[in-house]
Amino acid sequence: MSASIPNRDKEIARRLDLTFYGVRYRISGIFAKLGARGRIDAVHRARLRGLLPPADDA
């Protein structure tokens, strides 16, 4: 099973030398700009807008 979302955010914070709350703040800003309700929705909306490359159909 994958890591929980708070653990992922802690890992992102560690790698980018940010606080956990700073990561959460930035992620919620991304969600708001995309009109997304969660990470999967944000990725989907970003792909539709051409902000991310299409998913690999492996």
Biotite code that builds the C-alpha atoms (Angstrom):
import biotite.structure as struc

atoms = struc.array([
    struc.Atom([0.000, 0.000, 0.000], chain_id="A", res_id=1, res_name="MET", atom_name="CA", element="C"),
    struc.Atom([1.226, 3.503, -0.756], chain_id="A", res_id=2, res_name="SER", atom_name="CA", element="C"),
    struc.Atom([2.257, 6.032, 1.856], chain_id="A", res_id=3, res_name="ALA", atom_name="CA", element="C"),
    struc.Atom([-0.407, 8.233, 3.375], chain_id="A", res_id=4, res_name="SER", atom_name="CA", element="C"),
    struc.Atom([-0.803, 11.790, 2.091], chain_id="A", res_id=5, res_name="ILE", atom_name="CA", element="C"),
    struc.Atom([0.672, 13.447, 5.221], chain_id="A", res_id=6, res_name="PRO", atom_name="CA", element="C"),
    struc.Atom([3.741, 11.209, 4.886], chain_id="A", res_id=7, res_name="ASN", atom_name="CA", element="C"),
    struc.Atom([4.098, 12.164, 1.220], chain_id="A", res_id=8, res_name="ARG", atom_name="CA", element="C"),
    struc.Atom([3.856, 15.830, 2.146], chain_id="A", res_id=9, res_name="ASP", atom_name="CA", element="C"),
    struc.Atom([6.519, 15.344, 4.823], chain_id="A", res_id=10, res_name="LYS", atom_name="CA", element="C"),
    struc.Atom([8.800, 13.719, 2.248], chain_id="A", res_id=11, res_name="GLU", atom_name="CA", element="C"),
    struc.Atom([8.205, 16.574, -0.211], chain_id="A", res_id=12, res_name="ILE", atom_name="CA", element="C"),
    struc.Atom([8.966, 19.076, 2.551], chain_id="A", res_id=13, res_name="ALA", atom_name="CA", element="C"),
    struc.Atom([12.177, 17.273, 3.482], chain_id="A", res_id=14, res_name="ARG", atom_name="CA", element="C"),
    struc.Atom([13.403, 17.090, -0.119], chain_id="A", res_id=15, res_name="ARG", atom_name="CA", element="C"),
    struc.Atom([12.598, 20.732, -0.874], chain_id="A", res_id=16, res_name="LEU", atom_name="CA", element="C"),
    struc.Atom([13.729, 22.035, 2.526], chain_id="A", res_id=17, res_name="ASP", atom_name="CA", element="C"),
    struc.Atom([10.268, 23.437, 3.303], chain_id="A", res_id=18, res_name="LEU", atom_name="CA", element="C"),
    struc.Atom([8.001, 23.019, 6.284], chain_id="A", res_id=19, res_name="THR", atom_name="CA", element="C"),
    struc.Atom([5.179, 20.483, 6.162], chain_id="A", res_id=20, res_name="PHE", atom_name="CA", element="C"),
    struc.Atom([2.685, 23.337, 6.427], chain_id="A", res_id=21, res_name="TYR", atom_name="CA", element="C"),
    struc.Atom([4.413, 25.235, 3.626], chain_id="A", res_id=22, res_name="GLY", atom_name="CA", element="C"),
    struc.Atom([3.954, 22.228, 1.354], chain_id="A", res_id=23, res_name="VAL", atom_name="CA", element="C"),
    struc.Atom([0.292, 21.886, 2.319], chain_id="A", res_id=24, res_name="ARG", atom_name="CA", element="C"),
    struc.Atom([-0.242, 25.616, 1.651], chain_id="A", res_id=25, res_name="TYR", atom_name="CA", element="C"),
    struc.Atom([1.330, 25.400, -1.801], chain_id="A", res_id=26, res_name="ARG", atom_name="CA", element="C"),
    struc.Atom([-0.563, 22.231, -2.715], chain_id="A", res_id=27, res_name="ILE", atom_name="CA", element="C"),
    struc.Atom([-3.891, 23.769, -1.719], chain_id="A", res_id=28, res_name="SER", atom_name="CA", element="C"),
    struc.Atom([-3.031, 26.798, -3.876], chain_id="A", res_id=29, res_name="GLY", atom_name="CA", element="C"),
    struc.Atom([-2.418, 24.507, -6.849], chain_id="A", res_id=30, res_name="ILE", atom_name="CA", element="C"),
    struc.Atom([-5.736, 22.755, -6.219], chain_id="A", res_id=31, res_name="PHE", atom_name="CA", element="C"),
    struc.Atom([-7.538, 26.102, -6.078], chain_id="A", res_id=32, res_name="ALA", atom_name="CA", element="C"),
    struc.Atom([-5.992, 27.349, -9.327], chain_id="A", res_id=33, res_name="LYS", atom_name="CA", element="C"),
    struc.Atom([-6.939, 24.145, -11.121], chain_id="A", res_id=34, res_name="LEU", atom_name="CA", element="C"),
    struc.Atom([-10.351, 23.869, -9.450], chain_id="A", res_id=35, res_name="GLY", atom_name="CA", element="C"),
    struc.Atom([-9.351, 20.417, -8.225], chain_id="A", res_id=36, res_name="ALA", atom_name="CA", element="C"),
    struc.Atom([-10.585, 18.543, -5.179], chain_id="A", res_id=37, res_name="ARG", atom_name="CA", element="C"),
    struc.Atom([-7.589, 16.289, -4.719], chain_id="A", res_id=38, res_name="GLY", atom_name="CA", element="C"),
    struc.Atom([-4.278, 15.136, -6.131], chain_id="A", res_id=39, res_name="ARG", atom_name="CA", element="C"),
    struc.Atom([-5.666, 12.802, -8.773], chain_id="A", res_id=40, res_name="ILE", atom_name="CA", element="C"),
    struc.Atom([-8.162, 15.431, -9.911], chain_id="A", res_id=41, res_name="ASP", atom_name="CA", element="C"),
    struc.Atom([-5.354, 18.018, -10.036], chain_id="A", res_id=42, res_name="ALA", atom_name="CA", element="C"),
    struc.Atom([-3.203, 15.782, -12.235], chain_id="A", res_id=43, res_name="VAL", atom_name="CA", element="C"),
    struc.Atom([-6.151, 15.082, -14.530], chain_id="A", res_id=44, res_name="HIS", atom_name="CA", element="C"),
    struc.Atom([-7.005, 18.783, -14.876], chain_id="A", res_id=45, res_name="ARG", atom_name="CA", element="C"),
    struc.Atom([-3.358, 19.736, -15.425], chain_id="A", res_id=46, res_name="ALA", atom_name="CA", element="C"),
    struc.Atom([-3.105, 17.172, -18.234], chain_id="A", res_id=47, res_name="ARG", atom_name="CA", element="C"),
    struc.Atom([-6.280, 18.487, -19.845], chain_id="A", res_id=48, res_name="LEU", atom_name="CA", element="C"),
    struc.Atom([-4.782, 21.994, -19.836], chain_id="A", res_id=49, res_name="ARG", atom_name="CA", element="C"),
    struc.Atom([-1.488, 20.800, -21.293], chain_id="A", res_id=50, res_name="GLY", atom_name="CA", element="C"),
    struc.Atom([0.451, 21.582, -18.118], chain_id="A", res_id=51, res_name="LEU", atom_name="CA", element="C"),
    struc.Atom([1.595, 17.962, -17.798], chain_id="A", res_id=52, res_name="LEU", atom_name="CA", element="C"),
    struc.Atom([2.416, 15.443, -20.510], chain_id="A", res_id=53, res_name="PRO", atom_name="CA", element="C"),
    struc.Atom([-0.193, 12.771, -21.290], chain_id="A", res_id=54, res_name="PRO", atom_name="CA", element="C"),
    struc.Atom([-0.110, 9.627, -19.185], chain_id="A", res_id=55, res_name="ALA", atom_name="CA", element="C"),
    struc.Atom([1.847, 6.681, -20.510], chain_id="A", res_id=56, res_name="ASP", atom_name="CA", element="C"),
    struc.Atom([-0.500, 3.922, -21.650], chain_id="A", res_id=57, res_name="ASP", atom_name="CA", element="C"),
    struc.Atom([1.701, 1.106, -20.397], chain_id="A", res_id=58, res_name="ALA", atom_name="CA", element="C"),
])
